Amino acid sequence: MIYLNLFAITLIVVLIVDISGITEHISKWISHTITKGKFIATDIIEKIGICSFCVNFWCGLAYLILMNSFSIMNILFVLVCSFFTPTIAGLLYLLRDLINKIINSINKKISE
């Protein structure tokens, strides 16, 4: 069950950090606020080290500590999940595209 929860944390982190675009919006807000609108950057958050790998690692580690499940194997699982965050994001995009393709083909058959 712990591995399923850790994987769920990974999915949540990937959806929020990589797919939602929140880091870009926060970066724009920070640069706009600091420069009073003269300069807008979209990569400030990434440059200070807030990436899905890091966020997932620290969230997973915190979860292990809170659940009193701190072990080498659990840390290894968190690290592997963190390592695969870009791949998981790509798989989520692929899954979305496949579902859209299926829906489009069903709509074409219905409209014919």
C-alpha positions in Angstrom: 0.0 0.0 0.0 2.9 2.4 0.7 4.2 2.0 -2.8 0.8 2.8 -4.3 0.6 5.9 -2.1 4.1 7.0 -3.1 3.2 6.5 -6.8 0.0 8.5 -6.3 2.2 11.3 -4.8 4.4 11.1 -7.9 1.4 11.4 -10.2 0.1 14.4 -8.2 3.5 16.1 -8.3 3.9 15.5 -12.0 0.4 16.9 -12.8 1.0 20.0 -10.7 4.6 20.8 -11.4 5.1 19.6 -15.0 1.7 19.6 -16.6 -0.3 22.4 -15.0 2.2 25.1 -15.8 2.1 26.6 -12.3 5.8 27.0 -12.2 5.7 29.2 -15.3 2.9 31.3 -13.8 4.8 31.8 -10.5 8.0 32.7 -12.4 6.1 35.3 -14.4 4.5 36.8 -11.3 7.9 36.9 -9.4 9.7 38.6 -12.3 6.8 41.0 -12.9 6.7 41.9 -9.2 10.4 42.3 -8.8 11.0 44.3 -12.0 7.7 46.2 -11.8 6.6 44.8 -15.2 9.8 45.6 -17.1 11.0 42.1 -17.4 9.1 38.8 -17.4 10.9 35.4 -17.1 9.2 32.0 -17.2 12.1 29.9 -15.8 12.9 31.5 -12.4 11.3 28.6 -10.5 13.3 26.0 -12.4 16.5 27.9 -11.8 16.0 27.9 -8.0 15.6 24.1 -8.1 11.9 23.5 -7.9 11.4 20.7 -10.4 9.2 17.6 -10.3 12.2 15.4 -9.3 13.0 17.6 -6.3 9.4 18.2 -5.2 8.6 14.5 -5.5 11.7 13.4 -3.6 11.0 15.7 -0.7 7.2 15.0 -0.6 7.9 11.2 -0.7 10.5 11.6 2.0 8.1 13.5 4.2 5.4 10.9 3.6 7.8 8.1 4.6 8.7 10.0 7.8 5.1 10.8 8.7 4.0 7.1 8.1 7.0 5.9 10.1 8.1 3.8 7.0 11.6 5.1 6.6 13.7 2.3 5.1 16.3 1.9 2.3 13.8 0.1 0.0 11.2 2.8 0.5 13.7 5.6 -0.2 14.9 3.7 -3.3 11.3 3.6 -4.5 10.9 7.3 -3.9 14.1 8.0 -5.9 13.0 5.8 -8.7 9.7 7.5 -8.9 11.4 10.9 -8.8 13.8 9.8 -11.6 10.9 8.8 -13.8 8.9 12.0 -13.4 9.7 13.3 -16.9 8.7 9.9 -18.4 5.5 9.8 -16.4 4.6 13.3 -17.7 5.2 12.0 -21.2 3.1 9.0 -20.6 0.3 11.1 -19.3 0.4 13.3 -22.4 0.4 10.1 -24.6 -2.6 8.7 -22.7 -4.5 12.0 -23.2 -3.7 12.0 -26.9 -4.7 8.4 -27.3 -8.0 9.0 -25.5 -8.6 12.1 -27.7 -7.9 10.0 -30.8 -10.4 7.4 -29.7 -13.0 10.0 -29.0 -12.5 11.7 -32.4 -12.8 8.4 -34.2 -16.0 7.6 -32.4 -17.4 11.0 -33.2 -16.5 10.5 -36.9 -18.4 7.2 -36.9 -21.4 8.7 -35.2 -21.5 11.7 -37.6 -21.3 9.5 -40.7 
